[in-house]
Amino acid sequence: MKQKNTKTGFERRVVRKSSRHQVPDLEVIKEISGYNNGREVLGISYMALDCASSQKACKSVKSEISAGSWGGEKLESFCIPLPDHALSSDEEVQMREILSTFKVSFDIRTFGGQSSSIYLSGLSKEMDRAKDAIVKHPLYQANSFYTFPDNWTSTDPSHNALVDVATGSEEFHAVAAKFVGDLPSAIVERVQRVENVLLYKSYQGNLQILHERYSVNGQHILTNEQLIKKLWHGTSQTDPEVVVLSSYGTEKCHSSPSCLWGQGNYFSTTSAYVDRGYAHRSNGLKKMVLFEVITGLACDMNQDRSLLKPPPVPADHWVREKFGEANAPPNLSFDSVTGVTCETRVYITYSTGVAQQYPLYIVSYKTP
């Protein structure tokens, strides 16, 4: 049924439950959470026996929403870019028809007639199904031009694995040397390469989009070396395998709002800093992750726990001179924040549902 506010004209669809339901039925919530792809506002009505049971039901629903999960399933957001192709009207209709078969909310955006991105949000299982359908569709395959490291074992769209790096290889020694350079007392026991095809494609797509943002007349004004950095990250209580093999990578929701530069994804220039208390511990070993991070234009600033996102780029910043007065994008903001703590430079990203960083390796090690 529908409810309508006669004063404001606001409408919502309501699912009524009988009086025996004194707490929310999560299956019903799941069902309507993806209804009509988020284009209609929904409500849940409970015909409770008394005021107390009605309040209990409402409190339970609010708790589920605040927790960002429904019956154990995580509420996620994700962006799948098509950096080299702008969907035509017919292609967009085709993609919308595909996505409408899943209980997810979605939005398709096209930028300057040159590229398109598909934004998804919903419960984890439905999100995985929707993403899998997109990346396996011929329309996506035909318009996705990505390169992968030569040493990857597979580039199949569904490939998602950790691969042990041989201890005698140049690859192992390169990663180990970078690690022990800041932590000389450590003994590297294992290096695992992360081969997460979907996440890597999304990361490359977002890097390409950033290059397009910092371009004038088709010429890039910032190089890859200026846009990306290899940085260390600790997952603390969370097993790093869960993070690196997920479809979204790191998310700032795992960070505390009381962190030094607010709630975000924190990365360190040194492994020693992460080892001080952020490395994951399991079976007598410590683990941390080497990420490639799109730091982009980083704002160097003092600690500010109230930060929610990078600040705007000031009018006198050097990058605006690179653009020229007529070419600078409107509302240009920094891409990340950087600062120094414990004599270590750290970088913070604030993106959610956007692959601004890619996990390259998990390093397992021991310290005295």
PyMOL commands that set and color helices and strands:
alter all, ss='L'
color gray80, all
select helices_A, chain A and resi 26-33+35-38+51-67+89-99+124-136+138-142+170-182+197-213+224-227+240-244+252-254+271-275+318-323
alter helices_A, ss='H'
color red, helices_A
select strands_A, chain A and resi 2-4+11-17+42-46+69-70+73-82+104-111+115-123+160-164+187-196+215-216+219-220+228-233+265-268+280-282+285-294+298-300+336-341+344-349+357-366
alter strands_A, ss='S'
color yellow, strands_A
deselect
rebuild
show_as cartoon
